[in-house]
Amino acid sequence: MTVKISTLSNGMRVVSEAMPLVKTVSVGIWVDAGARDETSEINGVAHMLEHMAFKGTERRSARAIAEEIEAVGGHLNAFTSREQTAYYARVMAEDTGLALDILSDILQHSVFDAEEMERERGVIIQEIGQSEDTPDDIIFDHLQETAFPAQSMGRSILGTVERVSGMQRSDLQGFLDRFYHGPSLVLVAAGAVDHDMLMAEAEKLFGGFNRSPRPSQQTASYSGGEKREVRDLEQAHVAIALPGLAFDDPDYYAMKVYATVLGGGMSSRLFQEVREKRGLAYSVYAYPASYRDGGLMTIYAGTGGEKLPELMPVLADELGKLCSRVDDDELQRARAQLKVGLVMSLESSGARIEQLGSQMLLFGRPLNIDEVLASVDRVDAAAVRKVAERVMRTAPPAVAALGPVEQLESYNRFAARFG
C-alpha cells in the first residue's frame, strides 16, 4: 500500500491510499478545528456545526442527503473532537464521486435552516442530558474541566444547555468562515481509490475554500485539583488525571507503552492488583490522551463507595511502582498489544482514513507503519520508568469523583501520595 499526497492551489491537501482487493472506498474531510477553538460564549459550536452540516444545503434537503447516500448503500457520518472535526463516507468504488459531491456540498453550501436548527438544538440538548445521566461518561468531562479549568481545553465538546439554547445561525457560519480554510483541510481516501480521479474531483469541488492561514490557538495549561459530586448511584466513579505528553514529544511512544503496562488490558498492573487480587473495582483501566501542546494520563475506576478508602492508596501505589520497576515480560506484552493494534488498523479503510487525516493535520505527513513499529520496539524499561517519573512528579493530580463518594479521602491527602 502506497500513500499519495497532492496539494490544491488553495492549500488543501489530498491524500489517498489504494488497498488491494478492497472494493469500497472510505473518504472524508479532516478539519484542523475542534472544541478547543471555541470561546466560552459559543462553547459547543463545533459540535453543533457538525450536526447541522447534514441538515440541508442549497440544493439538497436533509432527507435528500440521507436518501442519496443510502440509495447506493453508502454510509455518511461525522465526529467532533477537541482538536479536529471529521466528515466521512463509505461507498462502493463507483460511487466515490457522489460521496465527494455530498461532502463538498454540506461543507460549502449548508443553509442552516432555522427550523432544522431548532430541531437539532433539541437533539443536542437531549444528548447533553443523556451524557449527564451516564456517570461513566460525564465523569471524564468533569475530569477535563478540573485538569484544564477556565479554558477551552477544559470545556465539554457538547457544550452546555445554556450555550446550545442560545446558539445562532451566525455563530455556526462565523466558526465555519474562521476555521474551514484550504490549509486547514485534508481530503483523505482509502480503499479502491484512484488518486488522479480524486485530485480531479477535488479541484472541481473543493477549490472554493480560501487559502487563509489557521488562526492561533489558546495554549492549554494543566492544573491539578478536584471536583467531587455526591450522587445517589450504585457505584462510585473516580477518574484521576496527571500531565501527559504531546503528540510530538520524544517520549510519546514510551508513554503509550507505559499506559498499556499500567492499565491497558487484563494482564495490566491495575487490572491484576485492583480487580483480580483485591476485588476493589469491577472496572479499572488507564489510557493516555495527547494534544498538540500536552496531554493527560487518565486512570478510571468504578467501585462501591465503601471500597474507596482502600482503592485510592492502591492506585497511587501502582503509579509509583512503575517509577522504579518494569519487568521484561510485561514490557514485551505491552509492545505486542500496541503493534498488533496498529497493524490490524491497516486492514480497515475507515480506520486508515482516520489515521491519515489526523497525521496530516498533526505532523504534515503520514507516518510510515514500519517507522511507528520501530518506535514502539525501541521503548525499553528505562524509557517507561522515565515517563512514569514525568507523569508522577510534574504536577499534582486532577481528580473527579461522582456517586457515593463520601468516604473518598481528601484531595490533599491523595495528592501528597505523589510526592
N, C-alpha and C positions, 0 to 999 in steps of 0.2 A: 504494500500500500504506500502510495506516494502522495504527499501533500503538495498542492499547488497554490500559489499565492499571487494575486494581482491587486492593483490599486486603481480605482476610478479617478477621474480628473478632480472630483470633489473631495478626495482623501479617504473615501470609504474603501475598506479592504474586502476582498473577495477571496475566500479560502475554500478549497474542496479537497476531498479525499475519496478516490474511487475504491470501492470494496468489491473484489471479485466474487462472483456467484450470487451477489445480492441483487434483487430485482426492484427494490424500493429505494426511495430517496428520503432522507431526513434533511430538512433545510430550515434555516432560521436566521433571524437578525438578533445579534447581541449588541446591547446598548450600554455604553460606559456611563451609566447613571442609575441611581437607586435611591433607597430611603435616606442614606446619609447625605444626599444632596439637597434635602428639603430644609426649609426653615421651620421653626416651631409653628408658625401661623398656618402652614399648608402641610403639616405632618399627615402622611397618608396619600399625598397626591400622586406619587409614582405608582403606587398600587392601584389607585382608582383610574389612572390613565391607562394602565394595562387592561383593566376590566372594560373600560369604555371604548377601547380600540376595536372591540368586537361588536359594538352596538350600532353600527351603521356608518356608511360613507356617502359621498356624493352620488354614487351610482349603485350602491348595494345597501339593502336594509340589513338589520341584524339577522333576520331569518334567512335572507338570501346568502349571507356569508356562510351560515351553518349548512344550508342545503347544498350549496355549490361544492364545498369540500367533501361533504358526506356522500354526494351523488357519485363521486369517484372512489368511495371507500376510504377517503383520507381522514386525517386527524389533525386538529388545529388547537393549539394551546399557548400558554404564556406563563411566566412567573416573574416575581419581583424579589430581589434580594437587597442587602444593604448597599452593595456597590454596583450591581448590574441589573438590567431588565432584559428578558429574552422573549421573543415571539417566534414560534416554530410550527412546522407542519411535517407530517409524514405521509407520503403518497407513493403510488406506483411511478416508475421512472418516466413514463409517458405523460404524466400529469404534473411534472415539475414546473412547467410554465404557468399552470393555473395556480399552484401554491405560491410561486413568486409574485404573481399578479395580485393575489389576495393580500399577501404580506405588505407589498408596496402600497396597496390601496388603503389598508387600515392605518398605516403609519403616516401617510401623507394627506389623506382626504377624509379622515373621520370628521363627522359633523357635530358630535357631542350633543345630540338632540336632548332638549330639556326633559321630555317625558321619559326617555330612556335613562337619562342621568338620575332622575328621581327614583326610578325603579331600582337601578343599580346601587344607589345610595342605600336603599333599604336592604339590599342583599349584603352589602359590605358591613352594615351595622349588625345584621344577623351573624355574619362571620366573626365580628369582634365579640359578640355575645357568646358565641359557641366557644371561642378561644378562652374567654373568661370562665366559662363553665367546665373547662378541661384543665385540671390542675397541672398535669404533667406536660402541658403546653404553655400555659400562661406563666409558669414558674421561670421559664427562660427569658420572657420579656421582662419580668421583674429583675432577673439577674443582669440582663443587658443594661437596664436603666441604672442599676446600682454600680456597675462597673464603669459606665460612661455617663455620669449624671449631667443634666442640663446641657446636652449637646446632641447633635443629630444622630451620632452613632448609637446613642442610648435609647432613642425613641422607637416605638413599635412600628414595624413595617406597615401594619394595617391602619395605623393612625388611631385616634380616639373618636368616640361617638360625637363629641362636640365638634371636632375639626371636620370630620366627614360630613356631618349635618350641615355645616356652613360652606362646604366646598362649592365653588362656582365654575362655570364653563371656562372663564378667563384664567382660572388657576391651572386647569389642565392644559390649555393652549399655551399659557406662559411657560410652563415647565417643559413642554414639548419643544417650543421655539428656543428655549435657553440651552437645552442639553442634547437634542436629537440633531446632531450635525454630522456631516460626512466623516470627519476624522474620528468621531466617537462611535461609529457604527461598523460592525463586521457582519458581512453576509457569509454564512458558512453552510456547506452541504457535504453530506457523506452518503455513500451507497452507490447506486448505479447512476453516477453523475458524470456529465461531460463538462470539463472546465471551460472550454471555449463557448459552449452554449450558455453556461452560467454567466460568463462575462458579458456576452452579447445581451442577454436579458437584463443584467444588472445595469448596464449603461443606459438601456432604454427606460427601465422602471425606477431606478433609484438616483438618477442624475440630478434630481431636483433638490436634494439636500444641500445646504450651503457648506462652505469649507471653513467656517469659523472654528477657532480652537476651543477646546473644552474649558469652561470656567473652572477656577480653582476650587478646591475642597477644603472644608474645615478640618484641621488636624485633630485626630482622635486623641483624647487624653484620659488614660486609665486612672481610676480612683477606687480604692478599696472601700468597703462599707457594708451595710446590712439593710435588708428590707425583710421584715417578718410579718406575716399576717395570720392571726389565729382564725381558722375557719372550721366549721363543722364538717369534717371529712373523715373517711375511714382511715386514710393513710396520711402521714406527714411527708411532704415533698421538700427535699433540700437540694439546692444547687449551689455549688461553690465555683468561683472563677478566680484564676490567677493570670498575671500577664502572659500572653502567648507571643508568637513570633509572626512577623510579616511574611508574605509570600517570597520575597527576595532575600530573606535572612539566610546567611550561610548555614545556620543550624536548622533550617526548615525541615529537612528530611529526618534529621535526628529527633526533632520534636514529634514527627509522625510515628516514628518507632517507639519513642518514649510513651506516647499516649496509648499505643497498642499494648505495650507491656503492662502499663498501669491499669487500663480498663477497656481494652478493645475486643474482648471475647470471653468465652467460658473458661479459658486457661489463664486469663489475666490475673494479676495480683488482687485487684479489688474483688472480682467475682469469687475467687477462691477463698480469700480471707474473710470478706464481709458476708457473703451468702453461704458458701459451701461449708466453711469451717465454723463460723459463729452464728449463722442464721439471723443476721441483723437486718437484712433487707431482701425483698423479693427482686427488686430491680436495682442494679448498680452498674455504672459504666462511666467512661471518660472519653472525651474527644477534643481535638483542637479545632479552633476556627481562626483562619488567617485573613487579614485585610492588607491593604496597601501599606499601611503605616503602623502595623501592630497586630494584635490578635488576643484571643482568650484561650486558656486551657480550662476546660469545664469538667467538673465531676458532678454526677447526679446520683441521688439515692432516694428510693421510695420505701418507707418503713412505717411501722406502728409508732405512735408518739412516745410510748414507754421505752422504745429502743434507742431514742436519741442520745441519752447520756453516755451510752457505751459506743454508739456509732461514730460520733464526731471525733473522739480521740483516735479511733482506729483509722479513719480516713486520713487524718493528718499524719499519723504514724506511717502509713503506707507511702504517702507522698515523700516523707522524709527518708525512708529506707532507700529509695531509688537514687538518692544523692550519693550513697556510699557503695551500693552493691547491685550489679546487674549480672545475672547468670547467663552463660553461653546458650543454654537450651532455650530460655525464654526470648533471648535476643534473636536467635535463629527463627523461632516461631513467628515473632512479630514481623521480621523482614519478609518471611514467606507469605504471611497474610496480606501484607501491603502489595507485594509484587504480583501475586495471583489476582488480586482485585484489579490492579491496573491492567494486566494482560486481558482479563475477561472483559473489561470495559471496551476493549478494541473490537469486540465482536458485535457490538450494538451500534448501529448508525446514530441512534438518538443520543446515547452516551457520548459518542465520538464528537458530535457537533457541540455538545455542551463543553467538552474538554477544549476543543479547538477555539471556540468562541471566547471562552474565559482566558485561555492562554494568550490569545492575540491581544486582548484588552490589557492584560496584566504585564506581559513580557514583550509584546510586539512581535512575537514569533511562536509557532507551535513547538512544544518540547518533544524531542525525539524520545520514543519509548525506551530505547537502549540507554540513552543518557539518564533517564529517570531511574531505570532499574539499577544502573551502576551507582547512582547517588544513594539509593537505598542500601545497596550492598556495602558501601563504604562506611555506613554507620556502625561504629563499634561501641563497646561498653563505655569507654571514656567519653564518647560523644553524647551518649544517653545521660551519663552522670552530669555532664556539663549542662545539658538542658534542664535536668532536674534541679540543679542549683539555681539556674536563671529563673525558673518558674517559682521556686520556693522563696528566693531571697530578694527579688527585685522590688516587690511592693506588697502591701498587706492584701489579704483575700477579699473578694466580694462574696457575700452570702445572701441568698434568697431562700426564705422558708415559708411554707404555706400549709395550713391544715392544723392538726392538734400538736402545735409546736411549743406548748407551754414549758416542756422540760428541756428544750434546746438551751445549751449553755450560752452564756453571754458572748457577744461578739468579741469583746476584748480578751476574754479567756481563750476563745478559739484562735484568734489572730496571734496570740502570744505563742502558740504551738509552732508557728512558722519562723520564729527567731529572727 
